[in-house]
Amino acid sequence: MTPSTPASREDLRFRVLRLLQENPEMSQREISAALGVSFGGVNYCLQALAEKGMIKIRNFRASNNKLRYAYVLTPQGIAEKTALTGRFLRRKMAEYEALKAEIEAVRAEAGAADGSAEPAE
């Protein structure tokens, strides 16, 4: 999945910030796998978040011979995550309501077609 619409890019930023707040030591590959986004997409998103001052990228040693990075949310990043959370929830609730209405319409259609109406949940 490579985000192409403004809403999907915003969703990606929200999901990345949420993951990093919980586990700043996640590698880009782990973030990529967790979100189902390409490695390049995650890299691009992290660089953009760093340029906007929402995360700081810090080096640390994962083992004796390997350097890794920690992605630490800045106060600005925490504020942005809070704003993104509200917008994400509003979008998902609207999607849920639209899907619920569509399911009810299909149930009514199916009930009318076979002469029986299934009870709504």
C-alpha positions as CSV (number, residue, x, y, z in Angstrom):
1,M,0.0,0.0,0.0
2,T,1.4,3.3,-1.0
3,P,-0.7,6.2,0.2
4,S,-2.0,8.3,-2.6
5,T,-4.8,10.5,-1.2
6,P,-4.4,13.2,1.4
7,A,-6.5,11.1,3.9
8,S,-4.4,8.0,3.4
9,R,-1.2,9.9,3.8
10,E,-2.6,11.4,7.0
11,D,-3.6,7.9,8.2
12,L,0.0,6.7,7.5
13,R,1.5,9.6,9.5
14,F,-1.0,8.8,12.4
15,R,-0.2,5.1,12.4
16,V,3.6,5.7,12.2
17,L,3.5,8.2,15.1
18,R,1.3,5.9,17.1
19,L,3.7,3.0,16.6
20,L,6.8,5.1,17.4
21,Q,5.2,6.5,20.5
22,E,4.7,3.0,21.8
23,N,8.1,1.6,20.5
24,P,10.6,4.2,19.4
25,E,13.2,1.5,18.6
26,M,11.2,-0.1,15.9
27,S,13.2,-0.5,12.7
28,Q,11.9,0.8,9.4
29,R,11.4,-2.8,8.2
30,E,9.4,-3.6,11.3
31,I,7.2,-0.5,10.8
32,S,6.8,-1.5,7.1
33,A,5.7,-5.0,8.1
34,A,3.4,-3.8,10.8
35,L,1.6,-1.3,8.6
36,G,1.7,-3.1,5.3
37,V,3.5,-0.2,3.7
38,S,6.6,-0.4,1.5
39,F,10.0,0.1,3.1
40,G,10.5,3.2,0.8
41,G,7.1,4.6,1.9
42,V,8.0,4.3,5.5
43,N,11.4,5.8,4.9
44,Y,9.9,8.8,3.1
45,C,7.3,9.3,5.9
46,L,10.0,9.2,8.6
47,Q,12.1,11.7,6.8
48,A,9.2,14.0,6.3
49,L,8.2,13.7,10.0
50,A,11.8,14.5,11.0
51,E,12.0,17.5,8.6
52,K,8.7,18.9,10.1
53,G,10.2,18.5,13.6
54,M,7.7,15.9,14.7
55,I,10.3,13.2,15.4
56,K,14.0,13.1,16.3
57,I,16.2,10.3,14.9
58,R,18.7,9.1,17.4
59,N,21.4,6.4,17.1
60,F,21.8,3.6,19.5
61,R,23.5,0.2,19.6
62,A,21.2,-2.8,19.2
63,S,24.1,-5.2,19.7
64,N,27.9,-5.1,19.9
65,N,28.4,-4.4,16.2
66,K,25.2,-2.9,14.9
67,L,23.9,0.7,15.1
68,R,20.2,1.3,15.0
69,Y,17.9,4.3,15.2
70,A,15.3,5.4,17.7
71,Y,12.5,7.6,16.5
72,V,11.5,9.9,19.4
73,L,8.4,12.0,19.2
74,T,9.0,15.7,19.9
75,P,6.4,17.8,21.8
76,Q,5.3,19.0,18.3
77,G,5.0,15.4,17.2
78,I,2.8,14.5,20.2
79,A,0.5,17.4,19.5
80,E,0.3,16.4,15.8
81,K,-0.5,12.8,16.8
82,T,-3.3,14.1,19.0
83,A,-4.8,16.2,16.2
84,L,-4.4,13.3,13.8
85,T,-6.1,10.9,16.2
86,G,-9.3,13.1,16.3
87,R,-9.4,13.4,12.5
88,F,-8.7,9.6,12.1
89,L,-11.6,8.8,14.5
90,R,-14.0,11.1,12.7
91,R,-13.1,9.6,9.3
92,K,-13.4,6.0,10.5
93,M,-16.7,6.7,12.3
94,A,-18.1,8.2,9.0
95,E,-16.9,5.1,7.1
96,Y,-18.5,2.9,9.7
97,E,-21.8,4.7,9.5
98,A,-21.8,4.5,5.6
99,L,-20.9,0.8,5.7
100,K,-23.6,0.1,8.3
101,A,-26.2,1.9,6.1
102,E,-25.0,0.0,3.0
103,I,-25.3,-3.3,4.9
104,E,-28.9,-2.5,5.9
105,A,-29.8,-1.5,2.3
106,V,-28.4,-4.8,1.0
107,R,-30.2,-6.8,3.7
108,A,-33.5,-5.1,2.8
109,E,-32.8,-5.8,-0.8
110,A,-32.0,-9.4,-0.2
111,G,-35.1,-9.8,2.0
112,A,-37.4,-8.3,-0.6
113,A,-35.9,-10.6,-3.3
114,D,-36.5,-13.8,-1.4
115,G,-39.7,-12.7,0.5
116,S,-38.1,-12.7,3.9
117,A,-36.5,-10.0,5.8
118,E,-33.6,-10.7,8.1
119,P,-33.7,-8.9,11.4
120,A,-31.3,-6.0,11.7
121,E,-28.5,-6.1,14.3
